[in-house]
Amino acid sequence: MELEAVEMATRDALHRAGAVVLSRLLEGKPFPTATQIPCECGQQAQYHDLRSKQIVTVLGKAELKRPYYVCPRCHKGQSPRDRELDVEGTGFSPGVRRMMATVGSEFSFDRGREQLQLLAGLEVNEKAVERHAEAIGADLAARQQVEMQRALQLEFPEILGQAVPVLYIEMDGTGVPVVKAETEGRAGKLDGQLAHTREAKLGCCFTQTSTDKEGYAVRDEASTTYVGAIETAEEFGKRIYVEAWRRGWSRAQKKVVLADGAIWIWNLADQHFPGAIQIVDLYHAREHVWEVARLLHPFDTDQRKRWGKRAQKMLDKGKIEALVAEIRSSLPPSPESAAEIANQADYFERNKPRMRYPQFRRQGLFVGSGVIEAGCKTVIGRRLKQSGMFWTARGANAILALRCCWINRRFEDYWANRSAAA
């Protein structure tokens, strides 16, 4: 006996039987209880007839018979039964739409279609997965905008809970491939070339309550939540501020903003998180040290290594003034590299207070932003940067909102609230 074939055939048969039962249940009392109902245009829609509607459910196709009303003024048709069952304007049940959102947040839309067919026995097309996953993501994004507006109007509710020992905020950005229309007028990384990507900004919050035996910080398990979007730094600042507030920023005993040296990040930190400890990622700063070593000694590998090791020790010990003096006193090998070396010196000068690494380590704090760098790969890259993908900003933001909601373990709450509102 081919067990798998029997399993699948049995499942399909049970689904077909279930769809028949579901169709009977959906009939309920199909005859109208009212001859007219209110229409959006302000008039009364009149009962027209009893209409059937095909719905794709988790059991397969089912038939819904319900009273149908038409407005004599605007000629718009409607059925209160559709609204009651949350199938207004769609041929997919809430359960199927939820499944499409799930696979759409994790896989390409075509792969999601395949997963639904394999795991649930549902036949839907790629476009349906795309349309409904993006619609649910767009609804999530719209709700987030409302939440951000409330926060800015000082109407954000106080989140009660225990004190948070250490709360971290990390931010970064990564390019997302987009359609040509999204990059018109935007300069690329190379002079004279147009951009092929748009920057998606990602932020995360996580907590720390302990250190290991060697005194290194330990991130609390399952404490990381993410927010992200393709948007301006100003808009993103509101987004990460709301998430930090939700995570207990007002209750945090110690507050830390940890990131690379991007100016936009520190501008947001000063604006939304004043008083927080600011730390430049140590490993990012080391990359700058070795870039200076390369600029100073482009052809002498031994000299480059010696200079780089000496400079890195200054950095690791938090002796930034000595490091800046060392860079500025070094003779550039060519006029072309002088400006680049000066820019690197300015980078260390500008971030001096954020590079006191021995002091931060004594406090048991993280000095590396590996959490957000990994997030850029897993939250954004794994879904939005697959081979052959090109997004609109709207579509990318919808899927990113959906993906963050899933990873943050908040989708169940969203779906319950959405269903209650419907």
LINRAMO-V281930 format. One record per pair of residues at least 24 apart in sequence whose ideal C-beta (glycine too) atoms are under 10 Angstrom apart, sorted by the first residue. I is the first residue (numbers start at 1). GAP is how many residues later the second one is. D is the distance in Angstrom with one decimal. If there is no record, write none. Layout:
# LINRAMO-V281930
I;GAP;D
I;GAP;D
This chain:
# LINRAMO-V281930
8;110;9.8
8;113;7.7
11;109;9.3
11;110;5.9
12;48;8.3
12;109;6.0
14;45;8.3
14;46;9.9
14;107;9.6
15;42;9.2
15;43;8.4
15;44;4.9
15;45;4.8
15;46;9.7
15;105;9.0
15;106;5.8
15;107;9.0
16;43;8.0
16;44;6.1
16;45;9.1
16;105;10.0
17;42;8.5
17;43;9.7
18;39;8.4
18;40;8.7
18;41;3.9
18;42;7.5
18;44;8.8
19;36;9.5
19;37;9.6
19;38;6.6
19;39;9.5
19;40;4.5
19;41;4.2
19;42;6.1
19;43;4.9
19;44;8.7
20;39;9.0
20;40;9.3
20;42;8.0
20;43;9.2
21;38;8.3
21;41;9.0
22;33;8.8
22;35;6.0
22;36;9.2
22;37;5.7
22;38;8.7
22;39;9.7
22;40;4.6
22;41;9.1
22;42;9.3
22;71;9.0
23;29;9.7
23;31;9.9
23;32;9.0
23;34;9.2
23;36;9.6
23;38;8.8
23;39;4.6
23;40;4.6
23;41;7.4
23;42;8.5
24;38;9.3
24;39;9.4
25;37;8.9
25;39;10.0
26;27;9.2
26;29;7.8
26;31;9.1
26;36;6.3
26;37;7.4
26;38;4.7
26;39;7.5
26;40;8.2
26;55;8.5
26;59;7.3
26;61;9.6
26;67;9.9
27;25;9.9
27;36;8.4
27;37;7.7
27;38;5.3
27;39;8.5
27;54;10.0
28;36;9.4
28;37;8.8
28;38;8.4
28;53;7.8
28;56;9.5
28;57;9.7
29;37;9.8
29;38;9.4
29;52;9.7
30;34;8.9
30;35;4.5
30;36;6.0
30;37;6.8
30;51;8.2
31;34;9.6
31;35;9.8
31;36;6.9
32;34;9.1
32;35;4.0
32;36;9.0
32;37;8.1
32;47;9.9
32;48;9.4
32;49;9.9
33;34;8.0
33;47;9.1
34;33;8.4
34;35;8.7
34;46;8.6
35;32;9.8
35;34;9.1
36;33;7.1
36;35;9.4
36;36;9.9
37;30;9.0
37;32;5.5
37;34;9.4
37;41;7.6
37;42;9.4
37;43;6.3
38;31;9.7
38;33;9.4
38;40;9.7
39;30;7.9
39;31;9.0
39;32;4.1
39;33;9.1
39;34;7.3
39;35;6.6
39;36;9.9
39;37;6.5
39;38;9.7
39;39;7.4
40;31;8.3
40;34;7.7
40;36;7.1
40;38;8.4
41;30;6.2
41;32;5.7
41;33;4.3
41;34;9.6
41;35;7.2
42;29;9.5
42;31;8.1
42;32;9.1
43;28;5.6
43;29;7.1
43;30;4.4
43;31;7.3
43;33;9.8
44;25;8.8
44;27;7.5
44;28;8.4
44;29;8.9
45;24;3.9
45;25;6.0
45;26;4.2
45;27;8.0
45;28;8.9
45;29;8.8
45;30;9.8
45;31;7.4
45;32;7.7
45;33;6.2
45;34;9.9
45;35;9.8
46;24;6.3
46;25;7.5
46;26;6.3
48;29;7.1
48;30;9.9
48;31;9.7
50;29;9.9
51;26;8.7
51;28;7.2
51;30;9.8
53;26;7.9
53;28;8.9
53;29;7.3
53;32;9.7
53;34;7.4
53;38;7.4
54;37;6.2
55;27;9.5
55;30;8.2
55;32;5.7
55;35;8.4
55;36;5.9
55;37;7.0
55;38;5.5
55;41;8.5
56;31;9.8
56;34;9.3
56;35;6.0
56;36;5.1
56;37;6.7
56;39;9.7
56;40;5.5
56;41;9.5
56;66;7.0
56;67;8.2
56;68;6.7
56;72;8.5
57;30;9.4
57;35;8.2
57;36;4.3
57;37;9.2
57;38;6.5
57;39;6.3
57;65;8.9
58;34;9.9
58;35;6.7
58;36;9.5
58;37;4.3
58;38;5.9
58;40;9.0
58;41;7.1
58;58;9.9
58;62;6.6
58;63;9.2
58;64;7.2
59;34;9.0
59;36;8.9
59;37;9.7
59;61;9.6
59;62;9.0
59;63;9.2
60;36;10.0
60;60;9.8
60;61;7.5
60;62;7.5
60;63;8.5
61;30;9.2
61;61;9.9
61;62;9.1
62;31;7.9
64;27;9.9
64;29;9.7
83;339;7.7
84;338;8.9
85;337;9.4
86;332;8.9
86;333;6.9
86;336;5.0
88;334;8.8
90;38;9.5
90;41;9.2
90;42;7.7
90;45;9.0
91;37;8.8
92;30;9.5
92;32;7.6
92;36;7.0
92;39;9.6
92;40;6.5
94;321;8.4
94;324;9.0
94;325;6.9
94;328;8.3
95;25;9.6
95;27;9.9
96;24;8.5
96;26;6.6
96;28;7.3
96;32;8.9
96;36;8.2
97;31;9.3
97;32;10.0
97;34;9.8
97;35;4.9
97;36;8.8
97;38;8.2
97;39;6.8
97;318;9.8
98;34;9.1
98;38;8.1
98;313;8.6
98;317;6.4
98;320;9.9
98;321;9.7
99;25;8.8
99;30;9.1
99;33;9.2
99;34;9.9
100;24;6.9
100;28;6.7
100;29;4.8
100;30;8.7
100;31;8.5
100;32;4.5
100;33;5.5
100;34;9.9
100;35;9.4
100;36;8.1
101;28;8.9
101;31;6.6
101;32;5.1
101;33;9.2
101;34;8.6
101;35;4.4
101;36;7.4
101;38;9.9
101;39;9.3
101;298;9.7
101;301;6.1
101;304;9.3
101;305;8.5
101;310;7.9
101;313;10.0
101;314;8.7
102;31;8.5
102;34;9.7
102;300;9.1
102;304;7.5
102;309;8.2
103;26;6.5
103;30;7.6
104;24;9.9
104;25;5.3
104;26;6.9
104;27;9.4
104;28;7.3
104;29;2.6
104;30;7.4
104;31;9.8
104;32;8.1
104;33;7.9
104;279;9.2
104;294;9.3
104;295;6.8
104;298;7.0
104;299;9.2
105;28;6.6
105;31;8.9
105;32;7.6
105;278;7.1
105;293;9.9
105;294;6.5
105;295;9.3
105;296;9.4
105;297;4.6
105;298;4.7
105;299;9.1
105;300;8.0
105;301;5.1
105;302;8.7
105;306;8.5
106;27;9.8
106;276;8.6
106;277;6.9
106;293;10.0
106;296;9.6
106;297;7.8
106;300;7.7
107;26;9.8
107;275;9.8
107;276;7.9
107;279;9.2
108;275;8.4
108;278;6.1
108;279;9.7
108;280;8.8
108;281;7.3
109;24;7.1
109;25;9.1
109;280;10.0
109;290;9.5
111;275;9.3
130;265;8.0
130;268;9.9
130;269;9.3
133;262;9.5
133;265;7.6
133;266;6.7
133;269;6.4
133;270;9.9
134;258;9.5
134;260;7.9
134;261;5.5
134;262;9.5
134;263;9.3
134;264;4.3
134;265;6.5
134;267;9.8
134;268;8.1
135;263;7.6
135;267;9.8
136;262;7.9
136;263;9.8
136;265;9.0
136;266;6.1
136;269;9.1
136;275;9.2
136;278;8.7
136;279;8.8
136;282;8.5
137;257;9.7
137;258;8.5
137;259;9.5
137;260;7.6
137;261;3.2
137;262;5.3
137;263;7.5
137;264;4.8
137;265;3.6
137;266;8.0
137;267;9.5
137;268;8.1
138;256;7.4
138;257;8.9
138;259;7.9
138;260;4.4
138;261;9.5
138;263;7.6
138;264;8.8
139;259;8.6
139;262;8.7
139;263;9.2
139;275;8.5
139;279;7.2
140;257;9.8
140;258;7.7
140;260;9.6
140;261;4.4
140;262;5.9
140;263;9.8
140;264;8.4
140;265;5.4
140;266;10.0
140;270;9.1
140;271;8.7
140;274;6.4
140;278;9.1
141;88;7.4
141;253;9.0
141;256;5.8
141;257;6.1
141;258;9.9
141;259;8.3
141;260;4.1
141;261;8.6
141;263;9.8
141;264;9.6
142;256;9.7
142;259;9.0
143;258;8.9
143;262;9.7
143;271;7.6
143;274;8.7
143;275;8.7
144;83;7.8
144;85;8.6
144;94;9.7
144;95;7.1
144;98;7.6
144;99;9.3
144;253;10.0
144;257;6.5
144;260;9.2
144;261;9.1
145;90;9.3
145;93;9.1
145;94;9.1
145;256;10.0
147;91;9.7
147;92;9.4
147;95;5.8
147;96;9.6
147;98;9.8
147;99;8.6
148;79;10.0
148;87;8.4
148;89;9.9
148;90;4.7
148;91;6.2
148;93;8.0
148;94;5.1
148;95;9.7
149;89;8.5
149;93;9.6
150;92;8.6
151;87;7.2
151;88;9.8
151;90;6.7
151;91;4.8
151;92;10.0
151;94;6.4
151;95;9.2
152;86;6.4
152;89;8.5
152;90;8.8
156;85;9.4
156;86;7.1
156;89;5.9
156;90;8.5
157;88;9.4
157;89;9.7
158;87;9.1
158;92;7.3
158;93;9.4
159;86;6.9
159;87;6.1
159;88;8.0
159;89;6.1
159;90;8.9
159;91;7.6
159;92;7.7
160;88;9.4
160;91;8.6
161;86;9.6
161;87;6.0
161;90;6.4
162;86;8.3
162;89;7.4
163;85;8.0
163;88;5.2
163;89;7.6
163;90;5.8
164;41;9.8
164;43;5.5
164;44;9.0
164;45;8.4
164;56;9.5
164;59;9.5
164;83;7.6
164;84;4.5
164;85;8.2
164;86;9.3
164;87;5.3
164;88;4.3
164;89;6.7
164;90;8.5
164;91;8.9
165;42;7.1
165;43;6.6
165;44;4.8
165;45;8.4
165;55;9.1
165;87;7.7
165;88;5.5
165;89;6.6
165;199;9.7
166;40;9.3
166;41;6.4
166;42;4.2
166;43;7.3
166;44;9.6
166;51;7.9
166;53;9.8
166;54;9.1
166;86;7.0
166;87;7.1
166;88;4.5
166;89;7.8
166;90;6.5
166;111;9.3
166;197;8.9
166;198;8.1
166;199;7.0
166;200;8.8
167;38;6.5
167;39;7.8
167;40;5.6
167;41;8.1
167;56;9.3
167;77;7.2
167;80;6.3
167;81;6.3
167;82;6.1
167;83;9.8
167;84;8.3
167;85;3.8
167;86;8.5
167;87;7.5
167;88;5.7
167;89;7.2
167;90;10.0
167;106;9.9
167;109;9.0
168;36;8.0
168;37;6.8
168;38;5.4
168;39;7.3
168;40;6.8
168;49;9.1
168;51;8.2
168;55;9.3
168;56;9.1
168;76;9.6
168;79;9.7
168;84;9.3
168;86;9.4
168;87;8.3
168;88;4.8
168;89;7.7
168;90;5.8
168;108;9.4
168;109;9.5
168;111;9.2
168;197;8.5
168;198;6.7
168;201;9.1
168;203;7.7
168;204;9.4
169;34;6.8
169;35;7.7
169;36;5.9
169;37;9.0
169;71;6.5
169;72;9.2
169;74;8.5
169;75;5.6
169;78;8.9
169;80;8.2
169;83;9.9
169;86;7.7
169;87;7.1
169;88;4.8
169;89;7.3
169;90;8.2
169;96;9.6
169;99;9.2
169;100;7.6
169;103;8.8
169;104;6.3
169;107;7.3
169;109;9.9
169;203;9.3
170;32;8.7
170;33;6.8
170;34;5.1
170;35;8.0
170;36;7.9
170;54;9.2
170;56;9.8
170;70;9.3
170;86;8.9
170;87;7.6
170;88;5.2
170;89;5.8
170;90;9.5
170;95;9.1
170;109;9.8
170;111;8.7
170;196;9.0
170;198;10.0
170;199;5.2
170;200;9.1
170;201;5.7
170;202;3.8
170;203;8.6
170;205;7.9
171;30;6.8
171;31;7.2
171;32;4.6
171;33;8.0
171;56;9.6
171;57;9.7
171;62;9.4
171;65;7.8
171;66;9.2
171;69;6.4
171;86;7.8
171;87;8.8
171;88;5.1
171;89;8.8
171;91;8.0
171;93;8.6
171;94;4.9
171;95;9.6
171;97;7.0
171;98;8.2
171;198;8.7
171;201;6.5
172;27;9.8
172;28;9.7
172;29;7.6
172;30;5.8
172;31;8.0
172;32;8.9
172;56;9.6
172;87;6.6
172;88;6.7
172;90;7.8
172;93;7.8
172;109;9.3
172;112;9.9
172;197;7.1
172;199;9.7
172;200;4.6
172;201;6.4
172;203;7.7
172;204;5.6
172;208;9.7
173;25;9.9
173;26;4.5
173;27;6.7
173;28;4.8
173;29;7.0
173;30;9.8
173;55;9.2
173;57;9.6
173;60;9.1
173;63;8.8
173;87;9.5
173;89;7.4
173;91;8.3
173;92;8.7
173;199;9.8
173;203;7.9
173;207;9.5
174;25;7.0
174;26;5.9
174;27;8.5
174;28;7.0
174;54;9.3
174;198;9.9
174;199;9.2
174;201;9.4
174;202;4.4
174;203;8.2
174;205;9.5
174;206;5.6
174;207;6.7
174;210;9.0
174;211;7.8
175;24;5.9
175;25;7.5
175;55;9.9
175;201;9.9
175;205;9.4
175;206;9.8
175;209;9.9
175;210;8.0
176;24;4.7
176;52;10.0
176;54;6.5
176;204;6.7
176;205;8.8
176;207;9.9
176;208;5.1
176;209;6.4
176;213;8.6
176;214;9.3
176;215;6.1
176;217;8.6
176;220;5.5
176;221;9.7
176;224;8.6
177;207;7.9
177;208;6.5
177;209;9.2
177;210;9.6
177;211;8.9
177;212;5.9
177;213;5.2
177;214;6.8
177;219;9.2
178;52;8.1
178;206;9.7
178;211;9.4
178;212;6.0
178;213;5.2
178;214;6.8
178;215;6.7
178;217;9.2
178;218;7.1
179;211;4.9
179;212;6.9
179;213;5.9
179;214;9.2
179;216;9.2
180;210;8.2
181;211;7.6
181;212;9.7
182;48;8.5
182;208;8.7
182;209;7.7
182;210;6.2
182;211;5.5
182;212;9.3
182;213;9.9
182;214;8.9
196;194;8.9
197;33;9.7
197;188;8.9
197;193;9.7
197;194;9.6
198;32;5.0
198;33;9.6
198;193;8.2
198;194;9.6
198;195;6.1
198;198;7.7
199;31;6.9
199;32;9.3
199;33;10.0
199;34;9.6
199;37;9.9
199;65;9.9
200;28;5.8
200;29;6.8
200;30;5.0
200;31;8.7
200;36;9.6
200;176;8.3
200;179;9.2
200;180;5.4
200;181;9.6
200;184;7.2
200;185;9.4
200;191;9.5
200;193;9.1
200;196;6.7
200;197;8.3
200;200;6.6
201;26;8.8
201;27;6.2
201;28;6.6
201;29;7.6
201;30;6.8
201;31;8.8
201;32;7.2
201;34;8.9
201;35;4.4
201;36;9.4
201;38;8.2
201;39;8.4
201;63;8.6
201;64;9.1
201;67;9.6
201;175;9.8
201;179;9.7
201;199;10.0
202;24;6.3
202;25;7.5
202;26;4.0
202;27;8.7
202;34;9.0
202;38;9.3
202;170;6.4
202;171;9.7
202;173;5.6
202;174;5.6
202;177;6.2
202;178;6.0
202;198;8.4
202;202;8.7
203;24;5.1
203;25;6.7
203;26;9.7
203;33;7.1
203;34;9.3
203;36;7.0
203;37;3.9
203;38;9.4
203;40;6.6
203;41;8.4
203;56;9.3
203;62;9.3
203;65;9.0
203;169;7.4
203;172;8.7
203;201;9.7
204;24;8.9
204;36;8.7
204;39;8.3
204;43;9.8
204;54;10.0
204;165;9.5
204;167;5.9
204;168;5.3
204;170;9.4
204;171;5.4
204;172;9.8
204;175;8.5
204;200;9.5
204;203;9.8
204;204;9.8
205;35;8.0
205;38;5.7
205;39;5.6
205;40;9.7
205;41;8.2
205;42;4.4
205;43;8.8
205;44;8.2
205;47;9.9
205;166;9.7
205;203;9.7
206;41;8.3
206;160;9.3
206;165;6.2
206;166;9.6
207;40;7.6
207;41;8.0
207;45;8.2
208;46;8.7
208;48;8.6
208;156;8.0
208;157;7.8
208;158;7.2
210;154;8.4
211;150;9.8
211;152;9.7
211;153;4.4
211;154;9.1
212;152;9.6
215;146;7.1
215;147;8.4
215;148;9.9
215;149;6.1
216;145;8.1
216;148;7.8
216;149;9.7
216;150;8.4
216;151;9.5
217;39;9.7
217;143;9.4
217;144;8.8
217;146;9.1
217;147;5.7
217;148;5.8
217;149;4.5
217;150;8.4
217;151;9.3
218;146;9.1
218;148;9.3
219;147;7.6
219;151;9.6
219;152;6.9
222;187;8.0
223;24;8.5
223;148;10.0
224;147;6.2
224;148;9.3
224;150;9.4
224;151;7.6
224;183;8.4
224;184;8.6
225;179;7.8
225;180;9.9
225;182;7.7
225;183;4.4
225;184;8.3
225;185;8.2
226;145;9.6
226;146;8.7
226;149;5.8
226;150;9.9
226;152;9.3
226;153;5.3
226;154;9.2
226;174;9.1
226;177;8.3
226;178;4.7
226;179;9.4
226;181;5.9
226;182;6.4
227;152;9.7
227;173;9.0
227;174;8.6
227;177;5.9
227;178;9.8
227;181;8.5
228;147;8.3
228;148;8.9
228;151;6.5
228;152;6.6
228;156;9.8
228;168;9.6
228;169;8.5
228;172;5.1
228;173;8.1
228;175;8.3
228;176;6.0
229;164;8.7
229;167;8.4
229;168;5.0
229;169;9.8
229;171;6.1
229;172;7.2
229;175;9.1
230;150;10.0
230;154;9.7
230;161;8.5
230;162;9.5
230;163;4.7
230;164;8.9
230;165;10.0
230;166;5.7
230;167;5.7
230;170;7.8
231;162;8.3
231;166;7.6
232;32;9.2
233;29;9.3
233;30;9.4
233;31;4.3
233;32;8.2
233;34;7.1
233;35;6.3
233;38;9.8
234;30;9.3
234;33;9.3
234;34;8.4
234;37;9.0
236;28;8.6
236;29;9.7
236;32;7.3
237;27;8.9
237;28;9.6
237;30;8.2
237;31;4.2
237;32;9.1
237;34;6.2
237;35;5.4
237;36;9.5
238;30;9.5
238;33;10.0
238;34;8.0
240;25;9.8
240;28;7.1
240;29;9.6
240;32;7.1
240;33;8.8
241;27;8.3
241;30;8.6
241;31;4.3
241;32;7.7
242;30;9.6
243;161;9.2
243;165;8.9
244;28;7.6
244;29;7.0
244;32;9.4
245;27;9.5
246;162;9.8
246;164;9.8
249;24;7.5
249;27;8.8
252;24;8.9
254;109;7.7
254;110;9.4
254;111;7.8
256;104;8.6
256;107;9.3
256;109;6.1
256;110;7.4
256;111;9.9
257;97;9.0
257;112;10.0
258;24;9.7
258;96;9.1
258;102;9.3
258;107;8.2
258;108;6.1
258;109;7.6
258;110;7.8
258;111;5.1
258;112;9.7
258;113;8.4
258;114;8.1
259;25;8.4
259;95;9.0
259;110;5.7
259;113;7.2
260;24;4.2
260;25;8.4
260;27;9.1
260;28;9.6
260;91;9.8
260;109;6.5
260;112;9.0
260;113;8.8
261;24;7.3
261;26;9.9
261;27;7.4
261;86;5.8
261;87;9.0
261;89;7.7
261;90;5.7
261;93;8.1
261;94;9.5
263;84;9.9
263;87;8.3
265;104;10.0
266;84;8.6
266;85;8.1
266;88;7.7
269;85;9.5
277;76;9.5
277;77;8.8
277;79;9.7
277;82;9.6
277;83;7.4
277;86;8.0
277;88;7.1
278;73;8.6
278;75;6.9
278;76;4.7
278;77;9.8
279;72;9.5
279;74;9.5
279;75;5.6
279;76;8.0
279;77;8.5
279;78;8.1
279;80;9.9
279;81;5.7
279;86;6.9
279;87;7.5
279;88;5.9
279;89;9.0
279;90;8.3
280;67;9.2
280;68;9.4
280;70;9.6
280;71;4.9
280;72;9.6
280;73;9.4
280;74;4.3
280;75;5.5
280;76;10.0
280;77;9.1
280;87;8.6
280;89;8.6
281;73;9.4
281;74;9.9
281;85;9.2
281;86;7.3
281;87;5.7
281;88;4.0
281;89;8.2
281;91;8.9
281;92;8.3
282;30;10.0
282;33;7.8
282;34;7.5
282;73;8.0
282;75;5.8
282;78;8.9
282;79;9.6
282;84;9.3
282;85;4.5
282;86;5.6
282;87;8.8
283;84;8.6
283;85;5.5
283;86;8.0
283;87;7.9
283;90;9.0
284;84;8.5
284;85;7.1
284;89;9.0
285;27;9.1
285;30;5.9
285;31;9.3
285;35;9.2
285;38;9.6
285;62;8.5
285;63;7.7
285;66;7.5
285;69;8.9
285;70;6.1
285;72;8.6
285;82;9.3
286;25;9.3
286;26;5.9
286;29;6.5
286;30;8.2
288;27;8.7
288;35;10.0
288;39;9.9
288;55;9.8
288;56;5.8
288;57;10.0
288;59;5.9
288;60;7.2
288;63;9.4
289;24;9.7
289;25;8.5
289;26;5.7
289;27;9.6
289;34;7.7
289;38;9.1
289;55;8.6
289;59;8.6
291;49;8.3
291;50;9.3
291;53;6.4
291;56;9.6
292;31;9.1
292;34;9.1
292;35;5.8
292;38;8.1
292;45;9.8
292;48;8.7
292;49;6.3
292;51;9.9
292;52;4.8
292;53;8.0
292;55;9.4
292;56;8.8
293;37;9.8
294;43;9.3
294;46;9.9
295;32;9.5
295;35;9.2
295;37;7.2
295;38;7.7
295;39;9.2
295;41;9.6
295;42;4.7
295;43;9.0
295;45;5.6
295;46;5.2
295;48;9.9
295;49;7.3
296;30;10.0
296;31;8.3
296;34;5.4
296;35;8.1
296;36;7.0
296;37;6.7
296;41;7.8
296;45;6.9
296;48;9.8
297;33;9.4
297;36;7.4
298;35;6.2
298;36;8.4
298;39;7.6
299;34;8.1
300;33;9.4
311;37;9.6
314;34;9.6
315;33;8.0
315;40;6.8
315;42;7.5
316;39;9.6
316;41;6.1
316;42;8.0
316;45;9.7
316;51;9.6
317;39;9.7
317;40;7.5
317;41;6.2
318;34;9.1
318;37;6.3
318;38;4.5
318;39;5.1
318;40;4.9
318;41;6.5
318;42;8.5
318;43;9.4
319;36;9.4
319;37;9.7
319;39;9.4
320;28;5.6
320;29;7.8
320;31;7.6
320;32;4.5
320;33;8.8
320;34;9.2
320;35;5.1
320;36;7.9
320;37;9.6
321;27;9.1
321;28;8.7
321;31;7.0
323;25;5.7
323;26;9.4
323;29;9.3
323;32;8.7
324;24;5.1
324;25;5.1
324;26;9.9
324;28;7.7
375;29;9.6
375;32;8.8
378;25;9.5
378;29;8.1
379;24;6.1
379;25;6.7
379;27;9.9
379;28;6.3
380;24;9.7
